[in-house]
C-alpha cells in the first residue's frame, strides 16, 4: 500500500463509538481513548467535548471528531 492510498487515521481527541441499545439509544464518547460520556445526539457530543475542554467547530472535520460505526446522523440501533 502506498502513502497515497493509506486510510486516513484521525488525530482527533474525541471519538464517538457505535450506537448502543438503550432508551434512547446512545453512543459512548471517548477523549484521548478514555470513555467520558454517553451521547444521545450531536448536541450531547458537543457538550461532552466542552466538559473536557475541547471546542468542536465542525462535526464533519476528522481532525476534530472521529465517528466509529456511523456518522453524526446515525443514532439508531442497526
Buried (B, 14 or more C-beta within 10 A) or exposed (E): EEEEEEEEEBEBBBBBBEBEEEEEBBBBBBBEEEEBBBBBEBEBBBEBBEEBEBEBEEBEEEEBBBBEEBEBEBBEEE
